Amino acid sequence: MTLLFIRLLFISGAALIGYQTTGGDQTGLWGALVGGVTGVIIIFLEIGMRRVSVRGLSSAVFGLILGVIMSKLFSDVLILLKVEPEVLSLVRTTMTLILCYLCMVIAMRGRDEFNIIIPYVRLSRQNQIESMIVIDTSAIIDGRIVDICKTKFVEGKMVVPRFVLKELQQIADSSDPIKRQRGRRGLEVLNTIQKDIGIPITIHEDDFPDIKEVDAKLVKLAKLLEAKIFTVDFNLNRVAAIQGVEVLNINELANAIKPVVFPGEVMEIKLLKDGKEHNQAVGYLEDGTMVVAEDARKFIGQTVKVAVTSVLQTQAGRMIFTKLEGK
């Protein structure tokens, strides 16, 4: 609503300037019309520039300023050499155009290296730097991020890149009903975090057109923002760690907070199915940890007491090996 008001005000101002410039009466009305149409054209140009990022614009301006400075230095050298005024004017104009163009192009190509723009400048004391967390699509769809945010264990500014939101929307619009349900749940998770929990989420507009994979874009953005990545994707976790990006992996957190058991400890477990080895039975703790009981196949469907013999930690999670108590 505010943006619409500003646009209407701009068109009115353009029409008023056109009216005052051409004078009154019928000529003034034509001037007001021309001014209003010009204002509308400029607004359409502004709408078409929505994809121009602040980072890219800042880089272009930096390149333009650098080009002007270099052309000024070049012109000063020509003045010292006492070049003819006509030749000096032509060379100065040509070199200004060439150098400004080259510097702007170089700055735009290397815009990811610039750290001089407002979204990345932290105007705070060095001991009060605000951390940023870039959220991956997998973490949003997983849903456990809602409970983690409620506990206040994770602190920092939540950032959802536009390309992640676009991927989530594509999943929600998929023809596959399972994918569609996952995508819609992800959108509901974001809405819950913002409205029910009250944690603001920033939508980051920057994209990397030269990078196709979403995971690679996430790592690039995290490095640029000096942020952490919130994910449940094991492969993304490894790739980001190799490139020096800190990762908050929900699965690692879940494994870390599981209760610790020691050999000889006795527990009750309901056996649900056969194990892979002969005469084994398998049950699960409340947190999903698999418990394998030796020589207990005949007790499947019952709750029995077992003693822990060993614990095995795997990439998929933790497995507890036990035997029936008293055996």
C-alpha positions as CSV (number, residue, x, y, z in Angstrom):
1,M,0.0,0.0,0.0
2,T,2.9,2.4,0.8
3,L,4.6,1.6,-2.5
4,L,1.4,2.3,-4.4
5,F,1.0,5.6,-2.6
6,I,4.6,6.6,-3.5
7,R,4.0,5.7,-7.2
8,L,0.8,7.8,-7.3
9,L,2.6,10.7,-5.7
10,F,5.4,10.4,-8.2
11,I,3.0,10.4,-11.2
12,S,1.2,13.5,-9.7
13,G,4.5,15.3,-9.3
14,A,5.6,14.5,-12.8
15,A,2.3,15.8,-14.2
16,L,2.6,18.9,-12.1
17,I,6.1,19.6,-13.4
18,G,4.9,19.1,-17.0
19,Y,2.1,21.5,-16.4
20,Q,4.3,24.2,-14.9
21,T,7.0,23.8,-17.6
22,T,4.6,24.3,-20.5
23,G,2.5,27.0,-19.0
24,G,-1.2,27.2,-18.4
25,D,-4.4,26.7,-20.5
26,Q,-4.5,23.9,-23.1
27,T,-0.8,23.8,-23.6
28,G,-0.4,23.2,-19.8
29,L,-2.8,20.3,-19.9
30,W,-0.8,18.7,-22.7
31,G,2.3,19.2,-20.6
32,A,0.7,17.6,-17.6
33,L,-0.4,14.6,-19.7
34,V,3.2,14.2,-21.1
35,G,4.6,14.5,-17.5
36,G,2.1,11.9,-16.2
37,V,2.8,9.4,-19.1
38,T,6.6,9.9,-18.5
39,G,6.0,9.1,-14.8
40,V,4.1,5.9,-15.7
41,I,6.9,4.8,-18.1
42,I,9.5,5.4,-15.3
43,I,7.5,3.3,-12.9
44,F,7.3,0.5,-15.4
45,L,11.0,0.6,-15.8
46,E,11.3,0.5,-12.0
47,I,9.1,-2.6,-11.9
48,G,11.2,-4.2,-14.5
49,M,14.3,-3.7,-12.4
50,R,13.0,-5.7,-9.4
51,R,15.6,-8.4,-10.1
52,V,18.5,-6.0,-9.8
53,S,20.1,-6.7,-6.5
54,V,21.6,-4.1,-4.2
55,R,24.8,-6.1,-4.3
56,G,25.0,-5.9,-8.1
57,L,24.0,-2.2,-8.1
58,S,26.7,-1.4,-5.5
59,S,29.3,-3.2,-7.5
60,A,28.3,-1.3,-10.7
61,V,28.5,2.1,-8.9
62,F,31.9,1.1,-7.4
63,G,33.2,0.2,-10.9
64,L,31.8,3.4,-12.4
65,I,33.6,5.5,-9.7
66,L,36.8,3.6,-10.3
67,G,36.6,4.1,-14.0
68,V,36.1,7.9,-13.6
69,I,39.1,8.1,-11.3
70,M,41.3,6.2,-13.7
71,S,40.2,8.3,-16.7
72,K,40.9,11.5,-14.7
73,L,44.5,10.2,-13.9
74,F,44.9,9.3,-17.6
75,S,43.8,12.8,-18.6
76,D,46.2,14.5,-16.2
77,V,49.0,12.5,-17.8
78,L,48.0,13.8,-21.3
79,I,47.9,17.4,-20.0
80,L,51.4,17.0,-18.6
81,L,52.5,15.8,-22.1
82,K,51.0,19.0,-23.6
83,V,48.7,17.3,-26.1
84,E,46.6,19.5,-28.4
85,P,43.3,20.6,-26.9
86,E,41.2,19.1,-29.7
87,V,43.0,15.7,-29.4
88,L,42.9,15.9,-25.6
89,S,39.1,16.4,-25.6
90,L,38.6,13.4,-27.9
91,V,41.0,11.1,-26.1
92,R,39.6,12.1,-22.7
93,T,36.0,11.4,-23.7
94,T,36.9,8.1,-25.4
95,M,39.1,6.9,-22.5
96,T,36.4,7.9,-19.9
97,L,33.8,5.8,-21.8
98,I,36.1,2.8,-22.2
99,L,37.5,2.8,-18.7
100,C,34.0,3.2,-17.1
101,Y,32.6,0.4,-19.1
102,L,35.5,-2.0,-18.4
103,C,35.6,-1.2,-14.6
104,M,31.8,-1.6,-14.3
105,V,31.9,-5.0,-16.1
106,I,34.8,-6.2,-14.0
107,A,33.1,-5.1,-10.8
108,M,29.8,-6.8,-11.8
109,R,31.6,-10.1,-12.6
110,G,33.4,-10.0,-9.3
111,R,30.4,-8.7,-7.2
112,D,30.5,-11.7,-5.0
113,E,33.8,-10.6,-3.6
114,F,32.5,-7.2,-2.5
115,N,31.5,-6.8,1.1
116,I,30.7,-3.1,1.1
117,I,27.0,-3.1,0.7
118,I,24.3,-2.5,3.4
119,P,22.9,-6.1,3.9
120,Y,26.4,-7.3,4.8
121,V,27.6,-4.4,6.9
122,R,27.1,-5.0,10.6
123,L,26.9,-1.7,12.4
124,S,27.5,-3.1,15.9
125,R,30.3,-3.6,18.3
126,Q,32.8,-6.3,17.5
127,N,31.7,-8.4,20.5
128,Q,28.0,-8.1,19.5
129,I,28.1,-9.5,15.9
130,E,24.7,-10.9,14.9
131,S,25.0,-14.4,13.5
132,M,23.0,-15.4,10.5
133,I,21.5,-18.8,9.7
134,V,20.6,-19.8,6.1
135,I,17.8,-22.4,6.1
136,D,17.9,-25.3,3.6
137,T,14.8,-26.7,1.9
138,S,15.3,-30.1,3.6
139,A,15.3,-28.5,7.0
140,I,12.1,-26.6,6.2
141,I,10.3,-29.7,5.0
142,D,11.6,-31.8,7.9
143,G,9.6,-29.7,10.3
144,R,11.6,-30.2,13.4
145,I,13.0,-26.7,13.1
146,V,9.8,-25.5,14.6
147,D,10.4,-27.3,17.9
148,I,14.0,-26.3,17.9
149,C,13.0,-22.6,17.5
150,K,10.5,-22.9,20.4
151,T,13.3,-24.1,22.7
152,K,15.4,-21.0,21.9
153,F,18.5,-23.1,21.5
154,V,19.2,-21.6,18.1
155,E,19.9,-17.9,18.1
156,G,20.5,-15.7,15.0
157,K,18.9,-14.1,12.1
158,M,16.9,-16.7,10.0
159,V,17.5,-16.2,6.3
160,V,15.6,-18.1,3.6
161,P,17.0,-17.5,0.1
162,R,14.6,-16.7,-2.7
163,F,15.8,-19.8,-4.7
164,V,15.0,-22.0,-1.7
165,L,11.5,-20.5,-1.5
166,K,11.1,-21.1,-5.3
167,E,12.2,-24.7,-4.9
168,L,9.7,-25.2,-2.1
169,Q,6.9,-23.7,-4.2
170,Q,7.8,-26.0,-7.1
171,I,7.6,-29.0,-4.7
172,A,4.2,-27.7,-3.4
173,D,2.9,-27.5,-7.0
174,S,4.2,-30.9,-8.0
175,S,1.9,-33.4,-9.6
176,D,3.2,-36.1,-7.2
177,P,0.8,-36.1,-4.2
178,I,3.6,-37.0,-1.8
179,K,5.9,-34.2,-3.0
180,R,3.0,-31.8,-3.0
181,Q,2.2,-32.6,0.6
182,R,5.8,-32.2,1.6
183,G,6.1,-28.8,-0.1
184,R,2.9,-27.5,1.5
185,R,4.1,-28.7,4.9
186,G,7.3,-26.7,4.3
187,L,5.3,-23.5,3.6
188,E,3.3,-24.1,6.7
189,V,6.5,-24.5,8.8
190,L,7.7,-21.1,7.6
191,N,4.4,-19.6,8.4
192,T,4.4,-21.2,11.9
193,I,7.9,-19.9,12.7
194,Q,7.0,-16.4,11.7
195,K,3.5,-16.0,13.1
196,D,3.1,-18.6,16.0
197,I,6.7,-18.5,17.3
198,G,7.3,-14.9,16.4
199,I,10.8,-15.3,14.9
200,P,11.2,-13.0,11.8
201,I,12.4,-14.7,8.7
202,T,14.3,-12.6,6.1
203,I,13.9,-13.5,2.4
204,H,17.2,-13.0,0.7
205,E,16.8,-11.9,-2.9
206,D,20.2,-12.6,-4.3
207,D,20.6,-15.5,-6.8
208,F,23.6,-16.9,-8.5
209,P,22.6,-17.5,-12.2
210,D,25.9,-19.1,-13.0
211,I,25.3,-21.9,-10.4
212,K,22.6,-24.4,-11.1
213,E,22.5,-26.6,-8.0
214,V,20.6,-25.3,-5.0
215,D,23.1,-26.8,-2.6
216,A,26.0,-25.0,-4.3
217,K,24.1,-21.7,-4.2
218,L,23.4,-22.2,-0.4
219,V,27.1,-22.8,0.3
220,K,28.1,-19.7,-1.8
221,L,25.5,-17.5,-0.1
222,A,26.6,-18.8,3.4
223,K,30.2,-17.9,2.6
224,L,29.2,-14.5,1.4
225,L,27.1,-13.7,4.5
226,E,29.5,-15.5,6.9
227,A,26.5,-17.5,8.0
228,K,25.7,-21.0,9.1
229,I,23.6,-23.5,7.1
230,F,20.6,-25.2,8.8
231,T,19.9,-28.6,7.1
232,V,19.3,-32.3,7.5
233,D,21.0,-33.1,4.2
234,F,24.0,-35.3,4.9
235,N,25.7,-34.5,1.5
236,L,25.2,-30.8,1.9
237,N,26.7,-31.1,5.4
238,R,29.9,-32.7,4.0
239,V,30.2,-30.3,1.0
240,A,29.7,-27.2,3.2
241,A,32.2,-28.5,5.9
242,I,34.9,-29.0,3.2
243,Q,34.5,-25.4,2.1
244,G,34.7,-24.1,5.6
245,V,31.0,-23.3,6.2
246,E,29.6,-24.1,9.6
247,V,26.6,-26.4,9.5
248,L,23.7,-26.9,12.0
249,N,22.5,-30.5,11.2
250,I,19.2,-31.5,12.9
251,N,20.1,-35.2,12.7
252,E,23.4,-34.6,14.5
253,L,21.6,-32.7,17.2
254,A,19.0,-35.4,17.6
255,N,21.8,-38.0,17.9
256,A,23.6,-35.9,20.4
257,I,20.7,-35.6,22.8
258,K,19.8,-39.2,22.8
259,P,20.2,-40.8,26.3
260,V,23.5,-42.5,26.9
261,V,23.4,-46.3,27.7
262,F,26.3,-48.4,29.0
263,P,27.1,-52.1,28.7
264,G,25.3,-54.0,31.5
265,E,22.5,-51.5,31.8
266,V,19.0,-53.1,31.9
267,M,16.0,-51.6,30.0
268,E,12.5,-52.6,28.9
269,I,11.8,-52.9,25.3
270,K,8.9,-54.1,23.1
271,L,10.1,-56.4,20.4
272,L,8.4,-55.7,17.1
273,K,10.1,-57.7,14.3
274,D,12.8,-60.2,13.3
275,G,16.4,-59.1,13.2
276,K,18.8,-59.7,10.3
277,E,20.7,-62.4,12.1
278,H,19.4,-65.8,13.3
279,N,17.1,-65.7,16.3
280,Q,17.4,-61.9,16.7
281,A,14.4,-59.6,17.5
282,V,14.3,-55.8,17.0
283,G,12.6,-53.1,19.0
284,Y,12.8,-49.3,19.2
285,L,13.2,-46.7,21.9
286,E,11.0,-43.6,22.1
287,D,13.6,-41.5,20.2
288,G,13.8,-44.1,17.4
289,T,17.0,-45.8,18.4
290,M,17.1,-49.4,17.2
291,V,17.5,-52.1,19.9
292,V,18.6,-55.6,18.7
293,A,18.0,-58.4,21.2
294,E,19.9,-61.7,20.8
295,D,18.0,-65.0,21.1
296,A,14.7,-63.3,21.5
297,R,12.8,-64.1,18.3
298,K,10.1,-66.0,20.2
299,F,9.3,-63.0,22.3
300,I,8.3,-60.8,19.3
301,G,5.2,-58.8,20.3
302,Q,6.1,-58.8,24.0
303,T,7.8,-56.3,26.3
304,V,10.9,-57.9,27.8
305,K,13.8,-56.8,30.0
306,V,17.2,-56.8,28.2
307,A,20.8,-56.0,29.2
308,V,23.0,-53.8,27.0
309,T,26.0,-55.6,25.6
310,S,27.3,-53.0,23.1
311,V,26.5,-49.7,21.3
312,L,27.2,-49.1,17.6
313,Q,27.2,-45.6,16.2
314,T,26.5,-45.4,12.4
315,Q,25.8,-42.7,9.9
316,A,22.1,-43.7,10.0
317,G,22.0,-43.4,13.7
318,R,22.7,-45.5,16.8
319,M,22.1,-49.2,17.3
320,I,22.0,-50.9,20.8
321,F,22.8,-54.6,21.0
322,T,21.3,-56.5,24.0
323,K,20.6,-59.9,25.4
324,L,17.7,-61.1,27.5
325,E,18.2,-60.4,31.2
326,G,19.5,-63.4,33.1
327,K,20.9,-65.1,30.0
